[in-house]
Amino acid sequence: DQQVKQNSPSLSVQEGRISILNCDYTNSMFDYFLWYKKYPAEGPTFLISISSIKDKNEDGRFTVFLNKSAKHLSLHIVPSQPGDSAVYFCAAVTRDDKIIFGKGTRLHILP
Amino acid sequence: DGGITQSPKYLFRKEGQNVTLSCEQNLNHDAMYWYRQDPGQGLRLIYYSQIVNDFQKGDIAEGYSVSREKKESFPLTVTSAQKNPTAFYLCASSTPTGGLQETQYFGPGTRLLVL
């Protein structure tokens, strides 16, 4: 039973446009959420986090939105750049610091 | 069922002791990874291995050692040189690079507590 779901395996976005990656979760007791970016043959790189008491967190081109009533979060990247092409993982952290990952979404930035 | 197993779930260590965390996968993945997670922080890469008998240091390898003698197994040893070993340790494996989607599969984790 997946507690963290990324329903889109892949997404293609034109360079310069906005990329929106979505994530749904089932457990309302998660403490905070993380987004990771992963290139092939490398480990994931932490991108941005959001506490369960917030609804938005922004860091440069990256913004994460949290909709607690819908149990949904999204990562917005604007403007999208070629180096953003990677796999993006959504993760939820429990109150005893366990991390539960989604399966990832591959983002392709088109020239 | 295919997946990654980590054991034990909780591990207690006395100061000055070395301990080894187990990670086994039956997914036929070439690549395996070890991460550490501390409260309020994201994952930090300790070591990774792209293929049997080969491994590279990650961002925080000091005080840790690994081996990759078999494709299925990637044990992590936390040595006495690791000054702050109390953390949650996650093992992961991934599909070969070049695939349509490189998905990283994570184990359930081991919580290490230093007494």
Backbone of each chain as ProteinMPNN parsed JSONL, in Angstrom:
{"seq_chain_A": "DQQVKQNSPSLSVQEGRISILNCDYTNSMFDYFLWYKKYPAEGPTFLISISSIKDKNEDGRFTVFLNKSAKHLSLHIVPSQPGDSAVYFCAAVTRDDKIIFGKGTRLHILP", "coords_chain_A": {"N_chain_A": [[0.851, -1.186, 0.0], [0.841, 1.992, -1.095], [1.955, 4.824, 0.485], [2.843, 7.225, -0.352], [2.408, 8.756, -3.356], [3.348, 9.149, -6.692], [1.892, 9.814, -9.45], [2.444, 10.285, -12.108], [4.653, 8.913, -14.305], [6.368, 10.168, -16.055], [7.199, 13.401, -17.435], [7.058, 15.994, -19.789], [8.378, 19.129, -20.586], [8.523, 22.329, -22.062], [11.505, 24.208, -22.436], [11.959, 27.035, -20.364], [9.296, 27.232, -19.697], [6.806, 26.504, -17.106], [7.348, 23.833, -14.876], [5.437, 21.355, -13.354], [5.28, 19.181, -10.792], [3.624, 16.502, -9.316], [2.324, 15.108, -6.242], [0.786, 12.754, -4.144], [-0.515, 11.854, -0.94], [-1.343, 9.546, 1.724], [-1.423, 9.498, 4.465], [-2.303, 11.476, 7.084], [-0.685, 12.167, 9.143], [1.91, 12.798, 8.588], [4.937, 14.589, 9.132], [6.644, 16.405, 7.797], [7.499, 17.244, 4.38], [9.474, 16.311, 1.545], [11.36, 17.146, -1.367], [13.303, 15.56, -3.818], [15.932, 15.49, -6.204], [17.205, 13.589, -8.87], [19.928, 12.561, -10.778], [20.96, 10.278, -13.394], [22.98, 7.554, -12.307], [23.764, 8.798, -10.006], [23.305, 9.699, -6.513], [20.217, 10.775, -4.9], [19.556, 14.289, -4.701], [18.873, 16.645, -2.264], [16.231, 18.961, -2.567], [14.103, 20.776, -1.731], [12.029, 21.49, 1.093], [8.949, 21.139, 2.984], [7.107, 22.043, 5.775], [4.462, 20.418, 7.576], [2.822, 22.317, 8.644], [2.8, 24.459, 7.046], [1.805, 26.043, 3.909], [3.14, 26.716, 1.704], [6.385, 26.92, 0.292], [9.228, 28.565, -0.797], [12.092, 28.599, -2.902], [14.246, 30.136, -4.682], [14.031, 29.162, -8.01], [12.333, 27.153, -7.37], [9.309, 26.082, -5.969], [7.296, 24.77, -3.466], [4.082, 23.552, -2.912], [1.592, 22.874, -0.519], [-1.333, 21.125, 0.007], [-3.269, 20.382, 2.427], [-5.856, 19.475, 2.942], [-6.506, 18.126, 0.661], [-4.529, 16.305, 0.672], [-2.211, 16.584, -0.885], [0.693, 17.51, -2.641], [2.785, 19.733, -4.513], [5.453, 20.414, -6.75], [6.809, 23.237, -8.145], [8.633, 24.405, -10.864], [10.142, 27.128, -12.134], [11.651, 29.505, -14.266], [11.752, 26.556, -16.35], [14.742, 24.751, -16.909], [17.347, 23.289, -18.999], [19.08, 21.738, -17.373], [17.388, 20.849, -15.441], [16.307, 18.479, -16.148], [15.67, 15.377, -14.981], [15.09, 12.779, -12.523], [12.493, 13.19, -10.215], [11.827, 12.903, -6.836], [9.27, 12.619, -4.504], [8.894, 12.808, -1.001], [7.799, 11.757, 2.209], [7.935, 12.506, 5.661], [7.812, 10.884, 8.724], [6.703, 11.354, 12.153], [8.507, 10.053, 13.739], [10.756, 10.266, 12.28], [11.018, 8.602, 10.01], [11.441, 8.015, 6.538], [9.379, 8.074, 3.719], [9.242, 7.26, 0.432], [8.051, 8.372, -2.783], [7.627, 6.884, -6.075], [8.833, 8.354, -8.007], [9.15, 10.829, -10.633], [9.978, 11.295, -13.96], [11.411, 14.065, -15.36], [11.51, 15.738, -18.391], [13.142, 18.259, -20.021], [12.436, 20.115, -22.752], [14.105, 21.4, -25.637]], "CA_chain_A": [[0.0, 0.0, 0.0], [1.715, 3.155, -1.199], [1.533, 5.988, 1.261], [3.239, 8.415, -1.115], [2.204, 8.376, -4.751], [3.605, 10.067, -7.795], [1.14, 9.067, -10.453], [2.97, 10.49, -13.458], [6.023, 8.411, -14.397], [7.222, 11.108, -16.778], [6.611, 14.7, -17.778], [7.895, 16.765, -20.709], [8.051, 20.557, -20.512], [9.367, 23.185, -22.892], [12.435, 25.078, -21.718], [11.414, 28.362, -20.09], [7.942, 27.14, -19.149], [6.72, 26.011, -15.739], [7.192, 22.389, -14.649], [4.668, 21.073, -12.139], [5.343, 17.758, -10.42], [2.597, 16.27, -8.307], [2.518, 14.027, -5.283], [-0.351, 12.556, -3.237], [-0.176, 10.999, 0.202], [-2.546, 9.004, 2.363], [-1.347, 9.579, 5.918], [-2.364, 12.881, 7.494], [0.208, 12.38, 10.289], [3.277, 13.115, 8.188], [5.428, 15.796, 9.79], [7.015, 17.31, 6.718], [7.646, 16.633, 3.065], [10.73, 16.646, 0.884], [11.531, 16.843, -2.789], [14.664, 15.237, -4.203], [16.216, 15.426, -7.639], [18.217, 12.561, -9.074], [20.485, 12.31, -12.104], [21.411, 8.888, -13.547], [24.25, 7.134, -11.71], [24.072, 9.581, -8.813], [22.283, 9.637, -5.475], [19.299, 11.92, -4.915], [19.974, 15.557, -4.102], [17.757, 17.332, -1.614], [15.869, 20.201, -3.244], [13.286, 21.7, -0.949], [11.135, 20.804, 2.027], [7.846, 21.932, 3.502], [6.529, 21.527, 7.009], [3.024, 20.176, 7.465], [2.066, 23.474, 9.137], [2.88, 25.499, 6.011], [1.178, 25.655, 2.653], [4.0, 27.107, 0.592], [7.78, 27.237, 0.579], [9.84, 28.969, -2.059], [13.542, 28.709, -2.874], [14.689, 30.411, -6.044], [13.09, 28.743, -9.056], [11.545, 26.019, -6.865], [8.275, 26.359, -4.977], [6.47, 23.607, -3.128], [2.768, 23.88, -2.375], [0.976, 21.771, 0.22], [-2.778, 21.215, 0.217], [-3.488, 19.33, 3.426], [-7.206, 18.904, 2.848], [-6.489, 17.205, -0.474], [-3.365, 15.419, 0.851], [-1.537, 16.742, -2.164], [1.705, 18.559, -2.741], [3.315, 19.884, -5.862], [6.7, 21.158, -6.915], [6.806, 24.081, -9.329], [9.948, 24.879, -11.285], [9.929, 28.141, -13.168], [11.469, 28.846, -15.549], [12.441, 25.275, -16.472], [16.019, 24.816, -17.61], [17.786, 21.957, -19.434], [19.664, 21.003, -16.252], [16.328, 20.334, -14.565], [15.936, 17.139, -16.598], [16.1, 14.426, -13.956], [13.961, 12.134, -11.834], [12.144, 13.911, -8.995], [11.162, 12.076, -5.831], [8.555, 13.21, -3.396], [9.044, 11.97, 0.185], [7.113, 12.218, 3.42], [8.678, 12.14, 6.864], [6.932, 10.651, 9.864], [7.132, 12.04, 13.381], [9.705, 9.396, 14.277], [11.832, 10.496, 11.308], [11.14, 7.648, 8.902], [11.144, 8.642, 5.245], [8.671, 7.234, 2.763], [9.432, 7.863, -0.879], [7.275, 8.01, -3.958], [8.414, 6.161, -7.071], [9.555, 9.285, -8.848], [8.654, 11.3, -11.935], [11.087, 11.742, -14.803], [11.125, 15.34, -16.035], [12.302, 16.033, -19.584], [13.01, 19.643, -20.471], [12.617, 20.105, -24.205], [14.714, 22.658, -26.121]], "C_chain_A": [[0.89, 1.241, 0.0], [1.161, 4.309, -0.398], [1.865, 7.288, 0.545], [3.212, 8.038, -2.589], [2.571, 9.501, -5.707], [3.037, 9.375, -9.018], [1.637, 9.256, -11.875], [4.395, 9.97, -13.527], [6.938, 9.379, -15.138], [6.429, 12.35, -17.173], [7.574, 15.424, -18.7], [7.418, 18.21, -20.725], [9.025, 21.333, -21.381], [10.263, 24.047, -22.001], [11.821, 26.471, -21.564], [10.012, 28.354, -19.508], [7.982, 26.625, -17.71], [6.576, 24.482, -15.731], [6.438, 22.21, -13.345], [4.67, 19.573, -11.901], [4.422, 17.533, -9.229], [2.878, 15.053, -7.44], [1.297, 13.958, -4.372], [0.079, 11.645, -2.089], [-1.449, 10.594, 0.921], [-2.566, 9.228, 3.87], [-1.322, 11.039, 6.358], [-1.416, 13.185, 8.66], [1.648, 12.658, 9.881], [3.678, 14.49, 8.728], [5.911, 16.838, 8.788], [7.309, 16.519, 5.458], [8.905, 17.172, 2.391], [10.595, 16.392, -0.607], [13.011, 16.633, -3.051], [14.74, 15.194, -5.725], [17.329, 14.407, -7.837], [18.622, 12.468, -10.534], [20.896, 10.842, -12.177], [22.792, 8.671, -12.938], [24.67, 8.003, -10.527], [22.99, 9.352, -7.769], [21.374, 10.847, -5.554], [19.898, 13.125, -4.207], [18.758, 16.232, -3.509], [17.511, 18.669, -2.299], [15.197, 21.201, -2.297], [12.378, 20.9, -0.036], [9.97, 21.718, 2.381], [7.304, 21.248, 4.741], [5.023, 21.348, 6.827], [2.184, 21.338, 7.971], [2.078, 24.637, 8.148], [2.067, 25.082, 4.801], [2.024, 26.042, 1.436], [5.41, 27.327, 1.102], [8.481, 27.482, -0.747], [11.35, 29.078, -1.893], [14.016, 28.882, -4.311], [13.634, 30.017, -7.053], [12.12, 27.658, -8.574], [10.55, 26.486, -5.799], [7.506, 25.08, -4.731], [5.192, 24.106, -2.469], [2.196, 22.653, -1.683], [-0.499, 22.049, 0.434], [-3.173, 20.074, 1.144], [-4.868, 18.695, 3.292], [-7.274, 17.883, 1.722], [-5.386, 16.168, -0.346], [-2.545, 15.4, -0.448], [-0.454, 17.791, -2.039], [2.248, 18.586, -4.159], [4.586, 20.71, -5.814], [6.616, 21.92, -8.224], [8.223, 24.539, -9.608], [9.712, 25.891, -12.395], [11.047, 29.18, -13.123], [12.247, 27.53, -15.597], [13.692, 25.436, -17.334], [16.457, 23.41, -18.005], [18.359, 21.109, -18.298], [18.638, 20.472, -15.267], [15.876, 18.944, -14.994], [16.534, 16.106, -15.652], [14.867, 13.688, -13.461], [13.733, 12.869, -10.517], [11.346, 12.998, -8.071], [10.498, 12.957, -4.787], [8.736, 12.269, -2.194], [8.313, 12.604, 1.357], [7.866, 11.695, 4.63], [7.716, 12.011, 8.033], [7.485, 11.351, 11.106], [8.272, 11.326, 14.08], [10.797, 9.316, 13.214], [12.054, 9.367, 10.324], [10.744, 8.357, 7.609], [10.447, 7.634, 4.348], [8.696, 7.952, 1.424], [8.345, 7.46, -1.858], [8.189, 7.341, -4.968], [9.122, 7.071, -8.053], [8.829, 9.648, -10.127], [9.854, 11.796, -12.719], [10.66, 12.991, -15.546], [12.08, 15.512, -17.206], [12.075, 17.485, -19.952], [13.377, 19.686, -21.95], [13.188, 21.444, -24.676], [13.728, 23.491, -26.917]], "O_chain_A": [[1.601, 1.509, 0.969], [0.017, 4.719, -0.592], [1.25, 8.324, 0.799], [3.906, 7.116, -3.018], [2.153, 10.647, -5.542], [3.646, 8.45, -9.556], [1.29, 8.474, -12.76], [5.275, 10.527, -12.871], [8.143, 9.414, -14.886], [5.199, 12.353, -17.236], [8.775, 15.469, -18.433], [6.226, 18.487, -20.858], [10.215, 21.021, -21.424], [9.838, 24.546, -20.959], [11.241, 27.016, -22.504], [9.578, 29.333, -18.9], [9.051, 26.345, -17.168], [5.782, 23.919, -16.485], [6.765, 22.844, -12.342], [4.137, 18.798, -12.696], [4.445, 18.289, -8.258], [3.563, 14.113, -7.841], [0.825, 14.985, -3.884], [0.934, 10.776, -2.259], [-2.498, 11.214, 0.753], [-3.628, 9.153, 4.488], [-0.384, 11.761, 6.021], [-1.345, 14.326, 9.117], [2.523, 12.746, 10.743], [2.873, 15.419, 8.774], [5.613, 18.024, 8.928], [7.36, 15.289, 5.471], [9.336, 18.301, 2.624], [9.823, 15.54, -1.047], [13.86, 17.396, -2.59], [13.765, 14.909, -6.42], [18.284, 14.364, -7.062], [17.779, 12.315, -11.417], [21.154, 10.222, -11.146], [23.668, 9.529, -13.052], [25.822, 7.943, -10.095], [21.899, 8.876, -8.083], [21.713, 11.838, -6.2], [20.648, 12.991, -3.241], [17.731, 16.375, -4.172], [18.447, 19.418, -2.578], [15.676, 22.318, -2.101], [12.003, 19.771, -0.351], [10.003, 22.918, 2.11], [7.071, 20.039, 4.757], [4.395, 22.04, 6.025], [0.971, 21.361, 7.761], [1.449, 25.67, 8.38], [1.683, 23.92, 4.67], [1.673, 25.737, 0.296], [5.614, 27.85, 2.197], [8.343, 26.707, -1.694], [11.837, 29.582, -0.881], [14.168, 27.913, -5.055], [12.489, 30.465, -6.981], [11.192, 27.291, -9.295], [10.91, 27.192, -4.857], [7.112, 24.387, -5.67], [5.219, 24.967, -1.589], [2.298, 21.536, -2.19], [-0.87, 23.089, 0.98], [-3.383, 18.944, 0.704], [-5.019, 17.493, 3.511], [-8.005, 16.897, 1.811], [-5.306, 15.247, -1.159], [-2.242, 14.347, -1.009], [-0.65, 18.833, -1.412], [2.181, 17.602, -4.896], [4.764, 21.578, -4.959], [6.382, 21.335, -9.282], [8.929, 25.002, -8.712], [9.163, 25.569, -13.448], [11.363, 29.689, -12.048], [13.288, 27.405, -14.952], [13.699, 26.149, -18.337], [15.994, 22.434, -17.415], [18.148, 19.897, -18.262], [18.985, 19.722, -14.354], [15.127, 18.293, -14.264], [17.754, 15.981, -15.541], [13.75, 13.936, -13.915], [14.685, 13.139, -9.786], [10.34, 12.406, -8.462], [11.089, 13.903, -4.266], [8.731, 11.051, -2.368], [8.226, 13.827, 1.473], [8.373, 10.573, 4.622], [6.913, 12.905, 8.3], [8.601, 11.871, 11.096], [8.944, 11.917, 14.925], [11.646, 8.426, 13.24], [13.173, 9.185, 9.845], [9.835, 9.186, 7.59], [10.873, 6.484, 4.235], [8.238, 9.088, 1.295], [7.791, 6.363, -1.782], [9.396, 7.24, -4.745], [9.932, 6.604, -8.853], [8.008, 8.886, -10.637], [10.645, 12.603, -12.23], [9.668, 12.982, -16.276], [13.298, 15.444, -17.045], [10.937, 17.9, -20.172], [14.492, 19.336, -22.338], [12.8, 22.499, -24.174], [14.076, 24.571, -27.394]]}, "seq_chain_B": "DGGITQSPKYLFRKEGQNVTLSCEQNLNHDAMYWYRQDPGQGLRLIYYSQIVNDFQKGDIAEGYSVSREKKESFPLTVTSAQKNPTAFYLCASSTPTGGLQETQYFGPGTRLLVL", "coords_chain_B": {"N_chain_B": [[8.364, -12.007, -2.896], [9.755, -9.151, -4.504], [12.268, -6.885, -3.324], [13.821, -4.615, -0.967], [15.64, -5.33, 1.908], [16.41, -4.378, 5.178], [18.365, -4.841, 8.033], [19.304, -4.746, 11.505], [16.046, -3.479, 12.602], [16.205, -1.669, 14.669], [19.181, -0.599, 16.235], [21.594, -0.801, 18.684], [24.437, 0.754, 19.983], [27.472, 0.751, 21.721], [29.645, 3.366, 22.733], [32.642, 3.587, 20.874], [32.471, 1.161, 19.678], [32.369, -0.827, 16.665], [29.758, -1.211, 14.267], [27.696, -3.148, 12.064], [25.481, -2.594, 9.467], [22.928, -4.245, 7.763], [22.045, -4.702, 4.322], [20.04, -5.962, 1.885], [19.082, -6.902, -1.398], [16.758, -8.202, -3.741], [16.205, -7.506, -6.299], [17.709, -7.534, -8.499], [19.26, -5.337, -9.042], [21.908, -3.23, -10.168], [23.037, -0.989, -8.951], [23.614, 0.322, -5.701], [22.949, 2.089, -2.634], [23.851, 3.99, 0.28], [22.358, 5.985, 2.753], [22.115, 8.639, 5.115], [19.914, 9.935, 7.534], [19.045, 12.673, 9.371], [17.189, 14.236, 12.027], [15.052, 16.767, 10.786], [16.563, 17.195, 8.565], [17.511, 16.56, 5.115], [18.185, 13.582, 3.136], [21.508, 12.318, 3.266], [24.218, 11.335, 1.316], [26.182, 8.503, 1.873], [27.819, 6.296, 0.968], [28.121, 4.817, -2.297], [27.481, 2.261, -4.741], [28.063, 1.203, -7.933], [28.431, -1.175, -9.153], [29.281, -4.637, -8.641], [31.995, -5.21, -6.413], [32.954, -2.664, -6.538], [32.928, 0.651, -5.316], [32.056, 3.967, -4.271], [32.867, 6.937, -2.433], [30.445, 8.952, -0.813], [28.925, 12.024, 0.142], [29.411, 12.152, 2.877], [31.336, 10.256, 3.904], [33.241, 9.773, 5.869], [34.255, 7.878, 8.65], [32.748, 5.709, 8.05], [32.442, 2.481, 6.421], [32.214, 0.29, 3.583], [31.276, -2.679, 1.726], [31.121, -4.571, -1.301], [30.662, -7.355, -2.201], [28.887, -9.067, -3.261], [26.202, -8.918, -5.615], [23.714, -8.678, -4.466], [24.035, -7.648, -1.946], [24.989, -5.056, 0.324], [26.581, -4.165, 2.735], [26.924, -1.834, 5.446], [29.36, -0.482, 7.513], [29.546, 1.126, 10.532], [31.949, 2.861, 11.983], [34.064, 3.292, 14.908], [35.191, 5.695, 14.516], [33.331, 7.41, 13.579], [31.869, 10.259, 14.59], [29.332, 11.108, 15.326], [27.149, 9.04, 15.314], [24.465, 8.406, 15.738], [21.494, 8.065, 14.116], [19.13, 7.745, 11.404], [19.329, 5.229, 9.096], [19.271, 4.675, 5.683], [18.999, 2.355, 3.058], [19.313, 1.912, -0.451], [18.432, 0.868, -3.787], [18.922, 0.844, -7.332], [17.603, 0.766, -10.664], [19.363, -0.204, -13.677], [21.32, 2.347, -15.247], [20.277, 4.463, -17.923], [17.82, 3.527, -18.508], [14.243, 4.008, -19.104], [13.105, 5.169, -16.91], [14.749, 5.869, -14.067], [14.266, 4.403, -11.26], [14.495, 4.665, -7.81], [14.676, 2.392, -5.26], [13.821, 2.096, -1.911], [14.915, 0.77, 1.226], [13.448, -0.241, 4.417], [14.838, 1.006, 6.431], [17.223, 1.515, 9.136], [17.444, 2.273, 12.497], [19.96, 3.692, 14.297], [21.279, 3.804, 17.485], [23.368, 5.319, 19.778], [24.705, 4.379, 22.809]], "CA_chain_B": [[8.207, -10.617, -3.333], [11.017, -8.445, -4.646], [12.386, -5.685, -2.522], [15.051, -4.387, -0.207], [15.491, -5.552, 3.339], [17.466, -3.869, 6.045], [18.271, -5.359, 9.388], [18.016, -4.823, 12.188], [15.242, -2.267, 12.547], [16.849, -0.798, 15.65], [20.503, -1.108, 16.586], [22.188, -0.037, 19.759], [25.89, 0.616, 19.968], [28.215, 1.453, 22.761], [30.705, 4.214, 22.179], [33.887, 2.877, 20.617], [32.231, -0.104, 18.969], [31.946, -0.835, 15.265], [28.553, -1.988, 14.005], [27.427, -3.326, 10.637], [24.074, -2.586, 9.078], [22.733, -5.108, 6.61], [21.127, -4.311, 3.259], [19.947, -7.013, 0.874], [18.026, -6.684, -2.389], [16.565, -9.282, -4.717], [15.627, -6.846, -7.466], [18.712, -7.632, -9.564], [19.763, -4.0, -9.331], [23.358, -3.089, -10.111], [23.462, 0.123, -8.096], [23.104, 0.374, -4.331], [23.32, 3.339, -1.975], [23.582, 4.178, 1.707], [22.087, 7.365, 3.146], [21.869, 8.917, 6.529], [18.916, 10.98, 7.7], [18.978, 13.238, 10.713], [15.941, 15.006, 12.18], [15.013, 18.09, 10.195], [17.444, 17.299, 7.403], [17.277, 15.606, 4.045], [19.117, 12.465, 3.056], [22.882, 12.602, 2.873], [24.79, 10.131, 0.732], [27.38, 8.036, 2.574], [28.572, 5.538, -0.035], [27.31, 4.17, -3.305], [28.151, 1.245, -5.531], [27.4, 1.04, -9.226], [28.616, -2.537, -9.638], [29.957, -5.493, -7.655], [33.428, -5.001, -6.171], [33.312, -1.265, -6.76], [32.093, 1.591, -4.576], [32.612, 5.307, -4.171], [32.439, 7.735, -1.293], [29.468, 9.992, -1.021], [29.228, 13.327, 0.743], [29.762, 12.071, 4.303], [31.848, 8.887, 4.058], [34.181, 9.63, 6.978], [33.736, 7.106, 9.777], [31.962, 4.594, 7.524], [33.046, 1.653, 5.39], [31.262, -0.596, 2.918], [31.814, -3.699, 0.832], [30.124, -5.015, -2.291], [31.181, -8.628, -2.699], [27.802, -9.71, -4.002], [25.264, -7.949, -6.19], [22.531, -8.538, -3.632], [24.329, -7.213, -0.585], [25.814, -3.854, 0.43], [26.607, -3.832, 4.162], [27.56, -0.59, 5.894], [29.93, -0.532, 8.855], [29.713, 2.4, 11.223], [33.13, 2.614, 12.808], [34.196, 4.131, 16.097], [35.669, 7.008, 14.078], [32.172, 8.251, 13.264], [31.693, 10.996, 15.849], [27.926, 11.325, 15.635], [26.525, 7.983, 14.518], [23.029, 8.234, 15.985], [20.744, 8.551, 12.956], [18.324, 6.774, 10.68], [20.11, 4.862, 7.916], [18.464, 4.123, 4.594], [19.675, 1.722, 1.934], [18.507, 1.979, -1.665], [19.021, 0.301, -4.99], [18.279, 1.422, -8.5], [17.682, 0.067, -11.947], [20.529, 0.227, -14.455], [21.186, 3.658, -15.884], [19.911, 4.422, -19.333], [16.431, 3.099, -18.648], [13.282, 5.088, -19.28], [12.936, 5.851, -15.626], [15.59, 5.248, -13.056], [13.574, 4.461, -9.985], [15.294, 4.229, -6.682], [13.883, 1.663, -4.285], [14.394, 2.268, -0.588], [14.598, -0.181, 2.27], [12.669, 0.331, 5.526], [15.703, 1.79, 7.3], [17.704, 1.054, 10.441], [17.744, 3.387, 13.408], [21.129, 3.393, 15.128], [21.344, 4.614, 18.701], [24.604, 5.124, 20.527], [24.422, 4.453, 24.245]], "C_chain_B": [[9.578, -9.951, -3.437], [11.057, -7.215, -3.78], [13.732, -5.59, -1.856], [14.764, -4.611, 1.262], [16.7, -4.978, 4.062], [17.272, -4.468, 7.423], [19.478, -4.904, 10.191], [17.238, -3.521, 12.052], [15.801, -1.213, 13.504], [18.173, -1.436, 16.04], [21.101, -0.192, 17.633], [23.681, -0.294, 19.768], [26.481, 1.355, 21.147], [29.275, 2.294, 22.091], [31.973, 3.399, 22.001], [33.716, 1.567, 19.876], [31.972, 0.142, 17.486], [30.656, -1.647, 15.159], [28.332, -2.054, 12.509], [25.94, -3.415, 10.397], [23.935, -3.385, 7.781], [21.768, -4.494, 5.608], [21.187, -5.373, 2.171], [18.822, -6.664, -0.099], [17.957, -7.87, -3.341], [15.904, -8.751, -5.977], [16.558, -6.912, -8.672], [19.233, -6.254, -9.996], [21.283, -3.967, -9.23], [23.788, -2.073, -9.055], [22.819, 0.039, -6.717], [23.702, 1.575, -3.619], [23.062, 3.241, -0.476], [23.425, 5.663, 1.979], [21.922, 7.428, 4.649], [20.851, 10.043, 6.589], [18.877, 11.403, 9.155], [17.724, 14.104, 10.826], [16.042, 16.392, 11.563], [15.894, 18.26, 8.977], [17.016, 16.316, 6.327], [18.264, 14.467, 4.102], [20.508, 12.949, 2.669], [23.524, 11.286, 2.452], [26.085, 9.764, 1.426], [28.316, 7.342, 1.589], [27.591, 5.066, -1.103], [28.167, 3.218, -4.133], [27.373, 1.054, -6.824], [27.466, -0.41, -9.714], [29.355, -3.325, -8.565], [31.457, -5.197, -7.625], [33.889, -3.583, -6.47], [32.375, -0.383, -5.95], [32.829, 2.919, -4.469], [32.079, 6.011, -2.932], [31.388, 8.737, -1.724], [29.905, 11.259, -0.309], [29.757, 13.234, 2.17], [30.322, 10.698, 4.644], [32.74, 8.701, 5.284], [33.543, 8.901, 8.157], [32.882, 5.914, 9.36], [32.812, 3.757, 6.575], [31.986, 0.722, 4.822], [32.025, -1.687, 2.178], [30.713, -4.086, -0.141], [30.66, -6.28, -2.96], [30.149, -9.383, -3.518], [26.852, -8.632, -4.507], [24.127, -7.651, -5.23], [22.777, -7.811, -2.326], [25.269, -6.019, -0.558], [25.844, -3.434, 1.901], [27.387, -2.559, 4.461], [28.078, -0.776, 7.303], [30.107, 0.882, 9.374], [30.845, 2.192, 12.204], [33.153, 3.559, 14.005], [34.695, 5.529, 15.739], [34.531, 7.952, 13.723], [31.742, 8.937, 14.561], [30.238, 11.148, 16.259], [27.075, 10.29, 14.9], [25.019, 7.82, 14.705], [22.234, 8.875, 14.859], [19.889, 7.419, 12.427], [19.041, 6.501, 9.367], [19.221, 4.16, 6.9], [19.362, 3.544, 3.519], [18.747, 1.809, 0.725], [19.213, 1.249, -2.79], [18.285, 0.889, -6.184], [18.514, 0.557, -9.727], [18.906, 0.545, -12.715], [20.291, 1.572, -15.122], [20.869, 3.474, -17.358], [18.497, 3.965, -19.562], [15.503, 4.287, -18.795], [13.084, 5.861, -17.974], [13.795, 5.149, -14.588], [14.93, 5.426, -11.705], [14.471, 3.939, -8.894], [14.357, 3.606, -5.642], [14.58, 1.736, -2.933], [13.982, 1.14, 0.342], [13.858, 0.514, 3.4], [13.513, 1.123, 6.507], [16.113, 1.079, 8.579], [17.994, 2.276, 11.292], [18.872, 2.949, 14.326], [21.166, 4.354, 16.305], [22.625, 4.289, 19.441], [24.336, 5.368, 22.0], [25.617, 5.032, 25.003]], "O_chain_B": [[10.447, -10.15, -2.588], [10.035, -6.577, -3.526], [14.651, -6.361, -2.131], [13.76, -4.134, 1.791], [17.84, -5.086, 3.61], [16.148, -4.584, 7.914], [20.555, -4.699, 9.632], [17.726, -2.565, 11.448], [15.857, -0.026, 13.183], [18.276, -2.657, 16.16], [21.112, 1.03, 17.486], [24.13, -1.425, 19.582], [26.037, 2.443, 21.513], [29.746, 1.966, 21.002], [32.338, 2.61, 22.873], [34.697, 0.933, 19.489], [31.429, 1.176, 17.099], [30.477, -2.64, 15.864], [28.721, -1.15, 11.769], [25.232, -4.199, 11.029], [24.713, -3.223, 6.841], [20.793, -3.846, 5.989], [22.248, -5.648, 1.61], [17.758, -6.195, 0.304], [18.977, -8.46, -3.696], [15.14, -9.455, -6.639], [16.23, -6.402, -9.743], [19.595, -6.042, -11.154], [21.876, -4.579, -8.342], [24.78, -2.274, -8.354], [21.636, -0.274, -6.585], [24.802, 2.026, -3.941], [22.178, 2.512, -0.026], [24.216, 6.489, 1.523], [21.64, 6.444, 5.333], [20.908, 10.987, 5.802], [18.698, 10.581, 10.053], [17.252, 14.645, 9.826], [17.015, 17.109, 11.796], [15.968, 19.351, 8.412], [16.267, 15.373, 6.582], [19.088, 14.395, 5.014], [20.665, 13.861, 1.858], [23.396, 10.266, 3.129], [26.984, 10.595, 1.56], [29.461, 7.755, 1.406], [26.393, 4.933, -0.853], [29.389, 3.348, -4.213], [26.173, 0.778, -6.806], [26.68, -0.83, -10.564], [29.983, -2.741, -7.681], [32.091, -4.969, -8.655], [35.083, -3.335, -6.636], [31.171, -0.633, -5.897], [34.054, 2.983, -4.563], [30.985, 5.716, -2.451], [31.425, 9.29, -2.824], [31.097, 11.534, -0.173], [30.468, 14.128, 2.629], [29.84, 10.044, 5.568], [32.972, 7.565, 5.699], [32.45, 9.247, 8.606], [32.354, 5.194, 10.208], [33.779, 4.251, 5.994], [30.996, 0.405, 5.482], [33.245, -1.627, 2.025], [29.526, -3.947, 0.154], [31.056, -6.269, -4.125], [30.484, -10.223, -4.354], [26.717, -7.569, -3.9], [23.629, -6.527, -5.172], [21.827, -7.398, -1.662], [26.232, -5.965, -1.323], [25.201, -2.452, 2.274], [28.383, -2.255, 3.805], [27.331, -1.181, 8.194], [30.738, 1.723, 8.734], [30.709, 1.425, 13.157], [32.362, 4.498, 14.093], [34.631, 6.442, 16.561], [34.741, 9.157, 13.582], [31.307, 8.281, 15.508], [29.95, 11.304, 17.446], [26.358, 10.635, 13.961], [24.369, 7.155, 13.898], [22.292, 10.089, 14.667], [19.919, 6.296, 12.931], [19.331, 7.427, 8.61], [18.523, 3.195, 7.21], [20.353, 4.154, 3.118], [17.525, 1.783, 0.876], [20.425, 1.04, -2.755], [17.16, 1.373, -6.056], [19.45, -0.238, -9.816], [19.433, 1.616, -12.414], [19.167, 1.885, -15.515], [21.171, 2.437, -17.949], [18.01, 4.005, -20.692], [15.916, 5.435, -18.631], [12.915, 7.08, -17.981], [13.584, 3.976, -14.277], [15.032, 6.485, -11.086], [15.123, 2.904, -9.038], [13.382, 4.221, -5.211], [15.777, 1.471, -2.824], [12.868, 0.621, 0.268], [13.659, 1.728, 3.355], [12.965, 1.845, 7.34], [15.436, 0.161, 9.043], [18.695, 3.195, 10.868], [18.753, 1.956, 15.044], [21.093, 5.57, 16.131], [22.929, 3.124, 19.699], [23.814, 6.412, 22.392], [25.564, 5.17, 26.225]]}, "name": "protein", "num_of_chains": 2, "seq": "DQQVKQNSPSLSVQEGRISILNCDYTNSMFDYFLWYKKYPAEGPTFLISISSIKDKNEDGRFTVFLNKSAKHLSLHIVPSQPGDSAVYFCAAVTRDDKIIFGKGTRLHILPDGGITQSPKYLFRKEGQNVTLSCEQNLNHDAMYWYRQDPGQGLRLIYYSQIVNDFQKGDIAEGYSVSREKKESFPLTVTSAQKNPTAFYLCASSTPTGGLQETQYFGPGTRLLVL"}
